[in-house]
Amino acid sequence: MKSLPKPNQIRQALLEAYGETERLVREQERKRITTLSRSRTTQLEREGKHSKRRILGNNSVAWLLSDLLLFINQRNPGLEGFNDE
């Protein structure tokens, strides 16, 4: 029986596949990565379908890069060879 990879292993594999390391991503880069508008992202966050933002300050938020890569990979199965059977 094949065991499922742990979430941290999946996140690390995604980061490695994109040649990245874990870091915080601000709004402009988040939009470029996900191609979603700010309002659509907020809506998906409320519905629990998008990774949660992290509050950095009064007017500052960011997302973990691995959370965004996992999000786009789940929305687009097979992307970059992930989720292939």
Salt bridges, closest charged atoms under 4 A:
GLU20 OE1 - ARG23 NE 3.39
GLU27 OE2 - ARG30 NH2 2.60
GLU27 OE2 - ARG38 NE 3.76
GLU29 OE2 - ARG23 NH2 2.80
GLU29 OE2 - ARG32 NH2 3.82
GLU45 OE1 - ARG53 NH2 2.69
GLU47 OE1 - LYS49 NZ 3.44
ASP67 OD1 - ARG11 NH1 2.12
ASP67 OD2 - ARG54 NH2 3.87
